[in-house]
């Protein structure tokens, strides 16, 4: 069954993303996911097998600093 988990798009959420687990699978660090970074006006959609690492990379990108939320979609 698919799950959608929402987090603030901030450095403070990285620990929660790393610990994200569904059905004994570590979704945050070793699972294929689709994710959406967004604010009230724009969105970025991506896919990865390491949501925590990819979130860190996006947080370091100045062009994405205006985004406020990340939704991680896993199955």
NUVO-595077 format. One record per residue: x negated, y negated, z of N, C-alpha, C, O, CB in turn; residue number from 0. Coordinates in steps of 0.2 Angstrom, whole numbers, plus 5000, padded with zeros to 4 digits. Glycine has a CB too. Layout:
+------+------+------+------+------+------+------+------+------+------+------+------+------+------+------+-----+
|  n.u |  n.v |  n.w | ca.u | ca.v | ca.w |  c.u |  c.v |  c.w |  o.u |  o.v |  o.w | cb.u | cb.v | cb.w |   i |
+------+------+------+------+------+------+------+------+------+------+------+------+------+------+------+-----+
|    X |    Y |    Z |    X |    Y |    Z |    X |    Y |    Z |    X |    Y |    Z |    X |    Y |    Z | NUM |
...
+------+------+------+------+------+------+------+------+------+------+------+------+------+------+------+-----+
# end
This chain:
+------+------+------+------+------+------+------+------+------+------+------+------+------+------+------+-----+
|  n.u |  n.v |  n.w | ca.u | ca.v | ca.w |  c.u |  c.v |  c.w |  o.u |  o.v |  o.w | cb.u | cb.v | cb.w |   i |
+------+------+------+------+------+------+------+------+------+------+------+------+------+------+------+-----+
| 4996 | 5006 | 5000 | 5000 | 5000 | 5000 | 4996 | 4994 | 5000 | 4991 | 4993 | 5004 | 5005 | 5000 | 5006 |   0 |
| 4997 | 4989 | 4996 | 4993 | 4983 | 4995 | 4994 | 4979 | 5002 | 4999 | 4978 | 5005 | 4995 | 4979 | 4989 |   1 |
| 4989 | 4975 | 5003 | 4989 | 4970 | 5009 | 4986 | 4963 | 5007 | 4982 | 4963 | 5002 | 4985 | 4973 | 5015 |   2 |
| 4989 | 4958 | 5009 | 4987 | 4951 | 5008 | 4985 | 4948 | 5015 | 4989 | 4948 | 5019 | 4992 | 4947 | 5004 |   3 |
| 4979 | 4947 | 5016 | 4976 | 4944 | 5022 | 4974 | 4937 | 5020 | 4970 | 4935 | 5016 | 4970 | 4948 | 5025 |   4 |
| 4976 | 4932 | 5024 | 4975 | 4925 | 5023 | 4970 | 4922 | 5029 | 4971 | 4924 | 5035 | 4981 | 4920 | 5023 |   5 |
| 4965 | 4918 | 5027 | 4960 | 4915 | 5032 | 4959 | 4908 | 5029 | 4960 | 4906 | 5024 | 4954 | 4919 | 5032 |   6 |
| 4957 | 4904 | 5034 | 4955 | 4897 | 5032 | 4948 | 4898 | 5028 | 4944 | 4903 | 5030 | 4953 | 4893 | 5039 |   7 |
| 4947 | 4894 | 5023 | 4941 | 4895 | 5019 | 4936 | 4890 | 5023 | 4935 | 4885 | 5021 | 4942 | 4892 | 5012 |   8 |
| 4933 | 4894 | 5028 | 4927 | 4890 | 5031 | 4922 | 4895 | 5034 | 4924 | 4901 | 5034 | 4931 | 4886 | 5037 |   9 |
| 4917 | 4893 | 5036 | 4911 | 4897 | 5039 | 4914 | 4901 | 5045 | 4912 | 4907 | 5046 | 4905 | 4893 | 5041 |  10 |
| 4919 | 4898 | 5049 | 4921 | 4901 | 5055 | 4925 | 4908 | 5053 | 4926 | 4912 | 5058 | 4926 | 4896 | 5058 |  11 |
| 4928 | 4908 | 5047 | 4932 | 4914 | 5045 | 4927 | 4920 | 5043 | 4930 | 4926 | 5042 | 4936 | 4913 | 5040 |  12 |
| 4921 | 4919 | 5042 | 4917 | 4925 | 5039 | 4917 | 4931 | 5044 | 4917 | 4937 | 5041 | 4910 | 4922 | 5038 |  13 |
| 4917 | 4930 | 5050 | 4917 | 4936 | 5055 | 4923 | 4940 | 5054 | 4923 | 4946 | 5054 | 4916 | 4934 | 5062 |  14 |
| 4929 | 4936 | 5053 | 4935 | 4940 | 5053 | 4936 | 4943 | 5046 | 4938 | 4949 | 5045 | 4941 | 4935 | 5053 |  15 |
| 4933 | 4940 | 5041 | 4933 | 4943 | 5034 | 4928 | 4950 | 5034 | 4930 | 4955 | 5031 | 4930 | 4938 | 5029 |  16 |
| 4922 | 4949 | 5037 | 4918 | 4955 | 5038 | 4921 | 4961 | 5041 | 4920 | 4967 | 5039 | 4911 | 4953 | 5041 |  17 |
| 4925 | 4959 | 5046 | 4928 | 4964 | 5050 | 4935 | 4967 | 5047 | 4938 | 4972 | 5050 | 4930 | 4962 | 5057 |  18 |
| 4937 | 4964 | 5042 | 4944 | 4966 | 5039 | 4944 | 4973 | 5037 | 4939 | 4976 | 5034 | 4945 | 4962 | 5033 |  19 |
| 4949 | 4977 | 5040 | 4949 | 4984 | 5039 | 4956 | 4986 | 5038 | 4961 | 4984 | 5041 | 4946 | 4988 | 5045 |  20 |
| 4957 | 4991 | 5033 | 4964 | 4994 | 5031 | 4963 | 5001 | 5031 | 4958 | 5003 | 5027 | 4967 | 4990 | 5025 |  21 |
| 4967 | 5005 | 5034 | 4966 | 5012 | 5033 | 4959 | 5015 | 5034 | 4957 | 5019 | 5030 | 4969 | 5015 | 5027 |  22 |
| 4955 | 5013 | 5039 | 4949 | 5015 | 5040 | 4944 | 5013 | 5035 | 4938 | 5015 | 5035 | 4948 | 5022 | 5042 |  23 |
| 4945 | 5008 | 5030 | 4941 | 5006 | 5025 | 4939 | 4999 | 5027 | 4943 | 4995 | 5029 | 4944 | 5006 | 5018 |  24 |
| 4932 | 4997 | 5027 | 4930 | 4991 | 5028 | 4931 | 4986 | 5022 | 4927 | 4986 | 5017 | 4922 | 4991 | 5030 |  25 |
| 4937 | 4983 | 5021 | 4939 | 4980 | 5016 | 4935 | 4973 | 5015 | 4933 | 4971 | 5009 | 4946 | 4978 | 5016 |  26 |
| 4932 | 4970 | 5020 | 4929 | 4964 | 5019 | 4922 | 4965 | 5016 | 4919 | 4960 | 5014 | 4928 | 4961 | 5026 |  27 |
| 4919 | 4970 | 5017 | 4912 | 4971 | 5014 | 4910 | 4977 | 5009 | 4905 | 4977 | 5006 | 4907 | 4972 | 5020 |  28 |
| 4915 | 4981 | 5009 | 4913 | 4987 | 5004 | 4920 | 4990 | 5001 | 4921 | 4996 | 5002 | 4910 | 4992 | 5008 |  29 |
| 4923 | 4985 | 4998 | 4930 | 4987 | 4995 | 4932 | 4983 | 4989 | 4931 | 4977 | 4990 | 4935 | 4988 | 5000 |  30 |
| 4934 | 4985 | 4984 | 4936 | 4981 | 4978 | 4942 | 4977 | 4980 | 4947 | 4980 | 4982 | 4937 | 4985 | 4972 |  31 |
| 4942 | 4970 | 4980 | 4948 | 4966 | 4981 | 4948 | 4960 | 4976 | 4944 | 4959 | 4972 | 4947 | 4963 | 4988 |  32 |
| 4954 | 4958 | 4976 | 4955 | 4951 | 4972 | 4956 | 4946 | 4977 | 4959 | 4948 | 4983 | 4962 | 4952 | 4967 |  33 |
| 4954 | 4940 | 4976 | 4955 | 4935 | 4981 | 4957 | 4928 | 4978 | 4955 | 4927 | 4972 | 4948 | 4934 | 4985 |  34 |
| 4960 | 4924 | 4982 | 4962 | 4918 | 4979 | 4960 | 4912 | 4984 | 4961 | 4913 | 4990 | 4970 | 4917 | 4978 |  35 |
| 4956 | 4908 | 4981 | 4954 | 4902 | 4985 | 4959 | 4896 | 4983 | 4960 | 4895 | 4977 | 4946 | 4900 | 4984 |  36 |
| 4961 | 4892 | 4988 | 4966 | 4887 | 4986 | 4967 | 4882 | 4991 | 4964 | 4882 | 4996 | 4973 | 4890 | 4985 |  37 |
| 4970 | 4876 | 4988 | 4972 | 4871 | 4992 | 4979 | 4869 | 4990 | 4982 | 4874 | 4986 | 4968 | 4864 | 4992 |  38 |
| 4982 | 4864 | 4991 | 4989 | 4862 | 4989 | 4990 | 4861 | 4982 | 4995 | 4861 | 4979 | 4992 | 4856 | 4993 |  39 |
| 4984 | 4859 | 4978 | 4984 | 4857 | 4971 | 4981 | 4862 | 4966 | 4982 | 4862 | 4960 | 4981 | 4851 | 4971 |  40 |
| 4976 | 4866 | 4969 | 4972 | 4870 | 4964 | 4971 | 4877 | 4967 | 4971 | 4878 | 4973 | 4966 | 4867 | 4962 |  41 |
| 4969 | 4882 | 4963 | 4967 | 4888 | 4965 | 4962 | 4891 | 4961 | 4961 | 4890 | 4955 | 4973 | 4893 | 4965 |  42 |
| 4958 | 4896 | 4964 | 4953 | 4899 | 4960 | 4954 | 4907 | 4962 | 4955 | 4909 | 4968 | 4945 | 4897 | 4962 |  43 |
| 4954 | 4911 | 4957 | 4955 | 4918 | 4957 | 4949 | 4922 | 4956 | 4946 | 4921 | 4950 | 4961 | 4921 | 4953 |  44 |
| 4947 | 4927 | 4960 | 4941 | 4931 | 4958 | 4942 | 4938 | 4961 | 4947 | 4940 | 4964 | 4935 | 4928 | 4962 |  45 |
| 4937 | 4942 | 4959 | 4937 | 4949 | 4961 | 4930 | 4951 | 4964 | 4925 | 4948 | 4961 | 4939 | 4954 | 4956 |  46 |
| 4929 | 4955 | 4969 | 4923 | 4957 | 4971 | 4923 | 4963 | 4975 | 4929 | 4966 | 4977 | 4920 | 4951 | 4976 |  47 |
| 4918 | 4966 | 4977 | 4918 | 4972 | 4981 | 4915 | 4970 | 4988 | 4915 | 4974 | 4993 | 4913 | 4978 | 4978 |  48 |
| 4913 | 4964 | 4989 | 4910 | 4962 | 4995 | 4913 | 4955 | 4997 | 4910 | 4950 | 4995 | 4903 | 4961 | 4996 |  49 |
| 4919 | 4954 | 4999 | 4923 | 4948 | 5000 | 4919 | 4943 | 5005 | 4919 | 4937 | 5004 | 4930 | 4949 | 5003 |  50 |
| 4916 | 4946 | 5010 | 4912 | 4942 | 5015 | 4906 | 4938 | 5011 | 4905 | 4932 | 5012 | 4909 | 4946 | 5021 |  51 |
| 4902 | 4942 | 5008 | 4896 | 4939 | 5004 | 4899 | 4934 | 4999 | 4896 | 4929 | 4998 | 4892 | 4944 | 5001 |  52 |
| 4904 | 4936 | 4995 | 4907 | 4931 | 4990 | 4909 | 4925 | 4993 | 4909 | 4919 | 4990 | 4912 | 4935 | 4986 |  53 |
| 4913 | 4925 | 4999 | 4915 | 4919 | 5002 | 4909 | 4915 | 5004 | 4910 | 4909 | 5003 | 4919 | 4921 | 5009 |  54 |
| 4904 | 4918 | 5007 | 4898 | 4914 | 5008 | 4895 | 4910 | 5002 | 4894 | 4904 | 5003 | 4892 | 4918 | 5011 |  55 |
| 4895 | 4913 | 4997 | 4893 | 4910 | 4990 | 4897 | 4904 | 4988 | 4895 | 4899 | 4986 | 4892 | 4915 | 4985 |  56 |
| 4904 | 4905 | 4989 | 4908 | 4900 | 4987 | 4908 | 4894 | 4992 | 4908 | 4888 | 4990 | 4916 | 4903 | 4987 |  57 |
| 4907 | 4896 | 4998 | 4906 | 4890 | 5003 | 4900 | 4886 | 5002 | 4900 | 4880 | 5004 | 4906 | 4893 | 5010 |  58 |
| 4895 | 4889 | 4999 | 4889 | 4885 | 4997 | 4890 | 4881 | 4991 | 4885 | 4877 | 4989 | 4883 | 4890 | 4996 |  59 |
| 4895 | 4882 | 4987 | 4896 | 4879 | 4981 | 4900 | 4872 | 4982 | 4906 | 4872 | 4984 | 4900 | 4883 | 4976 |  60 |
| 4897 | 4866 | 4981 | 4900 | 4860 | 4982 | 4907 | 4859 | 4978 | 4911 | 4855 | 4980 | 4895 | 4854 | 4980 |  61 |
| 4907 | 4862 | 4972 | 4914 | 4861 | 4968 | 4920 | 4865 | 4972 | 4925 | 4863 | 4970 | 4913 | 4864 | 4962 |  62 |
| 4918 | 4869 | 4977 | 4924 | 4872 | 4980 | 4925 | 4870 | 4987 | 4929 | 4873 | 4991 | 4923 | 4880 | 4980 |  63 |
| 4922 | 4865 | 4989 | 4922 | 4862 | 4996 | 4929 | 4859 | 4997 | 4931 | 4858 | 5003 | 4917 | 4857 | 4997 |  64 |
| 4933 | 4858 | 4992 | 4940 | 4855 | 4993 | 4945 | 4860 | 4994 | 4951 | 4859 | 4996 | 4942 | 4850 | 4988 |  65 |
| 4943 | 4867 | 4994 | 4948 | 4872 | 4994 | 4949 | 4874 | 5002 | 4944 | 4873 | 5006 | 4946 | 4878 | 4991 |  66 |
| 4955 | 4876 | 5004 | 4956 | 4876 | 5011 | 4958 | 4883 | 5014 | 4957 | 4885 | 5020 | 4961 | 4872 | 5013 |  67 |
| 4959 | 4888 | 5009 | 4962 | 4894 | 5011 | 4959 | 4900 | 5007 | 4958 | 4899 | 5001 | 4970 | 4894 | 5011 |  68 |
| 4958 | 4906 | 5010 | 4957 | 4912 | 5005 | 4962 | 4917 | 5007 | 4963 | 4919 | 5013 | 4949 | 4914 | 5007 |  69 |
| 4964 | 4920 | 5002 | 4969 | 4926 | 5003 | 4965 | 4932 | 4999 | 4963 | 4931 | 4994 | 4976 | 4925 | 4999 |  70 |
| 4965 | 4937 | 5003 | 4961 | 4943 | 5001 | 4967 | 4948 | 5000 | 4970 | 4950 | 5004 | 4956 | 4946 | 5006 |  71 |
| 4967 | 4951 | 4993 | 4972 | 4956 | 4991 | 4968 | 4963 | 4991 | 4964 | 4963 | 4986 | 4976 | 4954 | 4985 |  72 |
| 4970 | 4968 | 4994 | 4967 | 4974 | 4994 | 4972 | 4980 | 4994 | 4978 | 4979 | 4995 | 4963 | 4975 | 5000 |  73 |
| 4970 | 4985 | 4992 | 4975 | 4991 | 4991 | 4971 | 4997 | 4993 | 4973 | 5003 | 4993 | 4978 | 4992 | 4984 |  74 |
+------+------+------+------+------+------+------+------+------+------+------+------+------+------+------+-----+
# end
